Amino acid sequence: MLAGDVAAKRFAPTKWREGYDQQQVDDFLARVQATLAEYERGRPADPLTADDVVASRFQPTRFRAGYAQDEVDDFLDEVALELRGHEARWGGHS
């Protein structure tokens, strides 16, 4: 997974069922993207860790636009695995 993969990721919108706050998810994914970009450049300054991803929580939405929770959760599971791999190669940052 590369930083560009995170930038290109789109989630199904929700409106009439509970979802995750879109701005919170987008802001968090911007941090993920920045961390992956740092790894790609070979210099993780202050990386987001896999534990940070696992611990992330977002405000639920109801009756307003949100992102499908299962899709976000599944993608964050993939992100956490990717970051664990980077952490192992860099001697651990979590």
N, CA, C and O of each residue as an XYZ file, in Angstrom:
376
protein
N       0.851     -1.174      0.000
C       0.000      0.000      0.000
C       0.894      1.234      0.000
O       1.835      1.343      0.786
N       0.579      2.151     -0.893
C       1.335      3.390     -1.010
C       0.477      4.572     -0.578
O      -0.739      4.448     -0.432
N       1.118      5.712     -0.377
C       0.392      6.922      0.005
C      -0.687      7.248     -1.024
O      -1.782      7.681     -0.664
N      -0.380      7.043     -2.295
C      -1.348      7.313     -3.356
C      -2.579      6.421     -3.278
O      -3.673      6.835     -3.662
N      -2.406      5.205     -2.785
C      -3.551      4.302     -2.607
C      -4.525      4.855     -1.569
O      -5.741      4.740     -1.718
N      -3.972      5.455     -0.520
C      -4.810      6.044      0.523
C      -5.523      7.273     -0.032
O      -6.710      7.473      0.227
N      -4.807      8.091     -0.792
C      -5.409      9.298     -1.372
C      -6.545      8.943     -2.324
O      -7.524      9.683     -2.421
N      -6.426      7.828     -3.022
C      -7.425      7.439     -4.014
C      -8.611      6.671     -3.410
O      -9.610      6.450     -4.096
N      -8.515      6.271     -2.162
C      -9.552      5.432     -1.541
C     -10.853      6.213     -1.381
O     -10.858      7.353     -0.916
N     -11.941      5.585     -1.769
C     -13.278      6.163     -1.623
C     -14.156      5.158     -0.890
O     -14.026      3.947     -1.067
N     -15.051      5.690     -0.063
C     -15.972      4.862      0.703
C     -17.404      5.165      0.280
O     -17.715      6.277     -0.149
N     -18.263      4.172      0.406
C     -19.677      4.366      0.089
C     -20.278      5.358      1.090
O     -20.042      5.257      2.294
N     -21.052      6.313      0.581
C     -21.694      7.260      1.495
C     -22.924      6.641      2.157
O     -23.574      5.764      1.589
N     -23.226      7.098      3.335
C     -24.443      6.695      4.045
C     -25.245      7.955      4.334
O     -24.692      9.054      4.374
N     -26.514      7.798      4.530
C     -27.331      8.933      4.944
C     -28.402      8.492      5.929
O     -28.583      9.117      6.973
N     -29.106      7.428      5.605
C     -30.230      7.013      6.444
C     -29.838      5.928      7.437
O     -30.665      5.477      8.231
N     -28.586      5.512      7.394
C     -28.089      4.590      8.420
C     -26.805      5.182      8.988
O     -26.196      6.071      8.393
N     -26.415      4.680     10.128
C     -25.255      5.236     10.815
C     -23.986      5.030     10.006
O     -23.754      3.953      9.457
N     -23.175      6.063      9.936
C     -21.880      6.009      9.272
C     -20.846      6.690     10.140
O     -21.109      7.003     11.302
N     -19.666      6.922      9.579
C     -18.623      7.667     10.277
C     -18.554      9.069      9.704
O     -18.758      9.274      8.508
N     -18.268     10.024     10.561
C     -18.111     11.410     10.147
C     -17.060     11.505      9.042
O     -15.909     11.113      9.238
N     -17.454     12.019      7.901
C     -16.572     12.046      6.744
C     -15.327     12.900      6.981
O     -14.229     12.491      6.605
N     -15.473     14.061      7.589
C     -14.317     14.935      7.793
C     -13.300     14.298      8.734
O     -12.094     14.398      8.507
N     -13.781     13.646      9.787
C     -12.863     12.983     10.713
C     -12.096     11.860     10.011
O     -10.887     11.717     10.199
N     -12.796     11.073      9.211
C     -12.130      9.988      8.481
C     -11.131     10.569      7.489
O      -9.995     10.103      7.408
N     -11.546     11.585      6.732
C     -10.644     12.205      5.749
C      -9.398     12.779      6.419
O      -8.289     12.621      5.909
N      -9.579     13.444      7.560
C      -8.435     14.016      8.283
C      -7.483     12.921      8.758
O      -6.265     13.067      8.657
N      -8.034     11.834      9.272
C      -7.194     10.735      9.743
C      -6.448     10.090      8.578
O      -5.261      9.783      8.689
N      -7.143      9.887      7.467
C      -6.487      9.282      6.313
C      -5.406     10.191      5.738
O      -4.445      9.703      5.144
N      -5.547     11.492      5.904
C      -4.474     12.405      5.488
C      -3.219     12.146      6.320
O      -2.105     12.217      5.800
N      -3.390     11.847      7.603
C      -2.245     11.499      8.463
C      -1.631     10.166      8.039
O      -0.410     10.016      8.022
N      -2.484      9.203      7.699
C      -1.999      7.907      7.203
C      -1.196      8.121      5.923
O      -0.102      7.580      5.764
N      -1.752      8.911      5.024
C      -1.083      9.182      3.753
C       0.276      9.832      3.979
O       1.254      9.457      3.332
N       0.350     10.795      4.881
C       1.615     11.470      5.180
C       2.637     10.489      5.747
O       3.812     10.541      5.385
N       2.201      9.604      6.624
C       3.105      8.606      7.205
C       3.650      7.677      6.127
O       4.852      7.417      6.081
N       2.766      7.174      5.254
C       3.222      6.281      4.190
C       4.163      7.004      3.236
O       5.132      6.414      2.756
N       3.889      8.275      2.956
C       4.773      9.050      2.081
C       6.157      9.184      2.717
O       7.165      9.123      2.014
N       6.216      9.364      4.032
C       7.506      9.446      4.728
C       8.261      8.122      4.616
O       9.468      8.111      4.376
N       7.554      7.017      4.787
C       8.206      5.716      4.626
C       8.713      5.540      3.196
O       9.802      5.005      2.987
N       7.936      5.982      2.218
C       8.346      5.860      0.821
C       9.618      6.673      0.540
O      10.441      6.278     -0.286
N       9.770      7.802      1.226
C      10.975      8.625      1.073
C      12.124      8.102      1.925
O      13.256      8.575      1.825
N      11.807      7.102      2.781
C      12.846      6.509      3.606
C      13.170      7.281      4.861
O      14.237      7.097      5.447
N      12.269      8.137      5.281
C      12.556      8.911      6.489
C      11.296      9.155      7.317
O      10.687     10.220      7.219
N      10.910      8.189      8.119
C       9.733      8.381      8.975
C      10.071      9.303     10.147
O      10.744      8.883     11.088
N       9.622     10.520     10.099
C       9.925     11.500     11.138
C       9.117     11.208     12.406
O       9.680     10.831     13.433
N       7.833     11.379     12.331
C       6.944     11.135     13.468
C       5.757     10.331     12.946
O       4.650     10.856     12.831
N       5.991      9.055     12.631
C       4.969      8.277     11.944
C       3.765      7.948     12.805
O       3.869      7.774     14.019
N       2.629      7.868     12.149
C       1.436      7.306     12.742
C       1.702      5.812     12.877
O       2.225      5.203     11.944
N       1.366      5.218     13.987
C       1.662      3.803     14.197
C       0.436      2.929     13.927
O      -0.691      3.419     13.853
N       0.679      1.652     13.784
C      -0.419      0.698     13.629
C      -1.335      0.745     14.846
O      -2.552      0.626     14.712
N      -0.761      0.918     16.023
C      -1.581      1.017     17.237
C      -2.472      2.257     17.193
O      -3.605      2.220     17.673
N      -1.969      3.359     16.619
C      -2.785      4.573     16.457
C      -3.988      4.277     15.563
O      -5.101      4.731     15.828
N      -3.748      3.516     14.509
C      -4.825      3.177     13.574
C      -5.864      2.305     14.265
O      -7.065      2.550     14.148
N      -5.402      1.291     14.981
C      -6.323      0.382     15.677
C      -7.147      1.144     16.716
O      -8.322      0.834     16.915
N      -6.557      2.120     17.370
C      -7.240      2.869     18.425
C      -8.120      3.998     17.883
O      -8.849      4.622     18.653
N      -8.067      4.268     16.595
C      -8.819      5.396     16.038
C     -10.322      5.180     16.185
O     -10.828      4.068     16.033
N     -11.008      6.257     16.479
C     -12.467      6.246     16.609
C     -13.008      7.479     15.908
O     -12.369      8.531     15.889
N     -14.199      7.334     15.332
C     -14.820      8.431     14.606
C     -16.239      8.646     15.108
O     -16.921      7.708     15.520
N     -16.660      9.884     15.063
C     -18.012     10.252     15.480
C     -19.017      9.585     14.526
O     -18.898      9.719     13.308
N     -19.995      8.876     15.075
C     -21.009      8.287     14.198
C     -21.958      9.366     13.671
O     -22.200     10.382     14.321
N     -22.482      9.112     12.481
C     -23.459     10.028     11.888
C     -24.785      9.298     11.757
O     -24.834      8.073     11.649
N     -25.833     10.059     11.768
C     -27.161      9.523     11.506
C     -27.977     10.654     10.895
O     -27.980     11.775     11.404
N     -28.653     10.357      9.823
C     -29.485     11.334      9.100
C     -28.672     12.451      8.471
O     -29.206     13.514      8.154
N     -27.381     12.210      8.290
C     -26.521     13.107      7.512
C     -25.452     12.248      6.874
O     -25.226     11.109      7.285
N     -24.807     12.789      5.885
C     -23.831     12.013      5.121
C     -22.713     11.495      6.027
O     -22.207     12.207      6.895
N     -22.351     10.254      5.800
C     -21.241      9.630      6.503
C     -20.601      8.611      5.572
O     -21.015      8.458      4.423
N     -19.593      7.921      6.078
C     -18.965      6.840      5.325
C     -19.399      5.514      5.920
O     -19.577      5.394      7.132
N     -19.570      4.516      5.056
C     -19.958      3.179      5.503
C     -18.925      2.648      6.499
O     -17.745      2.518      6.174
N     -19.373      2.350      7.688
C     -18.470      1.964      8.773
C     -17.671      0.710      8.453
O     -16.465      0.675      8.699
N     -18.307     -0.309      7.916
C     -17.593     -1.558      7.623
C     -16.476     -1.334      6.612
O     -15.396     -1.911      6.743
N     -16.725     -0.502      5.608
C     -15.697     -0.226      4.599
C     -14.508      0.495      5.217
O     -13.357      0.159      4.937
N     -14.785      1.483      6.056
C     -13.703      2.218      6.719
C     -12.928      1.285      7.633
O     -11.697      1.276      7.611
N     -13.631      0.501      8.434
C     -12.971     -0.418      9.362
C     -12.095     -1.429      8.624
O     -10.971     -1.705      9.043
N     -12.616     -1.981      7.518
C     -11.840     -2.957      6.751
C     -10.576     -2.319      6.168
O      -9.505     -2.926      6.188
N     -10.701     -1.103      5.655
C      -9.540     -0.425      5.094
C      -8.512     -0.110      6.182
O      -7.308     -0.246      5.964
N      -8.989      0.308      7.341
C      -8.050      0.613      8.432
C      -7.344     -0.650      8.918
O      -6.201     -0.573      9.367
N      -7.991     -1.796      8.840
C      -7.312     -3.058      9.162
C      -6.143     -3.278      8.198
O      -5.061     -3.692      8.616
N      -6.360     -3.001      6.912
C      -5.290     -3.126      5.915
C      -4.167     -2.135      6.199
O      -2.988     -2.473      6.087
N      -4.538     -0.911      6.565
C      -3.547      0.118      6.883
C      -2.698     -0.313      8.077
O      -1.475     -0.172      8.056
N      -3.343     -0.837      9.114
C      -2.612     -1.271     10.312
C      -1.602     -2.362      9.965
O      -0.472     -2.337     10.453
N      -2.001     -3.319      9.125
C      -1.067     -4.369      8.708
C       0.115     -3.782      7.949
O       1.260     -4.178      8.169
N      -0.161     -2.849      7.066
C       0.906     -2.204      6.296
C       1.876     -1.469      7.228
O       3.093     -1.584      7.083
N       1.334     -0.725      8.171
C       2.200      0.026      9.095
C       3.004     -0.905      9.986
O       4.158     -0.611     10.300
N       2.417     -2.027     10.400
C       3.181     -2.993     11.213
C       4.397     -3.501     10.426
O       5.472     -3.698     10.993
N       4.220     -3.708      9.130
C       5.335     -4.136      8.307
C       6.427     -3.085      8.251
O       7.610     -3.409      8.357
N       6.039     -1.828      8.084
C       7.020     -0.739      8.073
C       7.701     -0.628      9.432
O       8.916     -0.442      9.508
N       6.930     -0.739     10.494
C       7.506     -0.622     11.835
C       8.532     -1.724     12.074
O       9.576     -1.478     12.678
N       8.247     -2.929     11.607
C       9.179     -4.042     11.777
C      10.477     -3.763     11.022
O      11.564     -4.042     11.527
N      10.363     -3.214      9.816
C      11.565     -2.902      9.024
C      12.377     -1.755      9.616
O      13.598     -1.712      9.462
N      11.714     -0.839     10.281
C      12.393      0.333     10.834
C      12.729      0.158     12.305
O      13.141      1.116     12.960
N      12.563     -1.031     12.831
C      12.925     -1.267     14.222
C      11.835     -0.913     15.212
O      12.094     -0.834     16.413
N      10.616     -0.698     14.730
C       9.466     -0.455     15.615
C       9.319      0.979     16.004
O      10.252      1.617     16.492
N       8.135      1.475     15.782
C       7.792      2.838     16.191
C       6.553      2.848     17.050
O       6.058      3.919     17.402
N       6.037      1.680     17.400
C       4.812      1.648     18.210
C       5.113      1.233     19.624
O       4.204      1.150     20.450
